[in-house]
Amino acid sequence: MLTDTNRVGSISGGGRYDGLIGMFSGKNIPSVGGSIGIERIFNILEENEQDVRAVETNILVSSMGKNLTSKRLETCSMLWRAGVKAETLYTDNPRTDKTFSAAFDNGIPLILIIGEDEI
């Protein structure tokens, strides 16, 4: 996929930089360096409509109400045992806006909200 197009150029490179440190320190110190073009890789994946997410989590477990941390963790445990990638915010009483922001920022597609009455 990365080599299907000629517009990318290289995605990694490196070499010897023996004179670079000496330019700043006045000492001749042998050195090597390297880099990887992560941005180029992500751009190609996005252009090809690949799913690029910050995390593999499928469900963010949250709650509305006080003192429901243990219920959120029990729910996560059940989901993990079923093979579902789930996580929760590790605060006692997560605010709804923080929950939605965490899901949107990390590309988590589902949010499960536990309420006091539903337990």
Secondary structure, DSSP 8 states (H G I E B T S, - for coil): -TTS-SSS--SEEEEE-HHHHHHHHSS----EEEEE-HHHHHHHHHHTT----S----EEEEEESSS-HHHHHHHHHHHHHTT--EEE--SSS--HHHHHHHHHHHT--EEEEEETTT-
